[in-house]
Amino acid sequence: MDIPGLVEITSYDELREVVPPPLQTTADKVRKELHELDKQWLAESPFCLVATSAADGSCDVSPKGDPAGFTKVLDECTIAIPERTGNRRVDGFLNILTNPHVGLIYFIPGRGETLRINGRARIVKDAPFFDEMVVKGHRPQLVLLVEIEEVFHHCSKAFLRSKVWKPETWNPDAVPSRAEIAKALDRKDAELAELREYYGPRYEEGIYNGKY
């Protein structure tokens, strides 16, 4: 795409002319092992984002969520993330098969800070700890085993700017419903009434039994 007046940055030095190096305290906050405070954060977090890229550079970011504490801490350098039934695209897992590097961001609702973990992942189809990750009778299909290389806490500036946790700023009806989006983009042959029923209350009821 040709954009008149566009000025692109293509080198480290050009980038640092715009964004100076971080403070030493910021640069030094990256650790290689979980602190007890990190473990507490993981115990209270019900949601994370998993970023991956394949050997060819194609990328994916997948949301993962379960009751708080769904990520199991195996030791100071290893965590396990359960995989539940979903849309079966497994984009992130396909990436990991050719490039094991992953980036994780853990959220606690209402908190502006996040916990960031970078490391190397393996896809595991069974292990003794699977039995400790059962939710509503559902044992994980797979587990993402992450060997930690970097862990640090990230400040709240993005959340303060976006006001993402401020309910008074929420407007979920500003865009079409999931049923309407599916009708327009994904399931054009389905009836809208059918899609509204599908994505209605029963959708939440069936998220652990593999029906949705």
Secondary structure as UniProt FT lines:
FT   TURN            4..5
FT   HELIX           12..18
FT   HELIX           24..27
FT   TURN            28..29
FT   HELIX           36..44
FT   STRAND          47..53
FT   TURN            55..56
FT   STRAND          59..65
FT   TURN            68..69
FT   STRAND          72..75
FT   TURN            76..77
FT   STRAND          78..83
FT   HELIX           91..98
FT   STRAND          101..107
FT   TURN            109..110
FT   STRAND          114..124
FT   HELIX           128..133
FT   TURN            136..137
FT   STRAND          142..154
FT   HELIX           157..162
FT   TURN            163..165
FT   HELIX           167..169
FT   HELIX           172..174
FT   HELIX           178..181
FT   HELIX           182..186
FT   TURN            188..189
FT   HELIX           192..198
FT   HELIX           201..205
FT   TURN            206..210
//
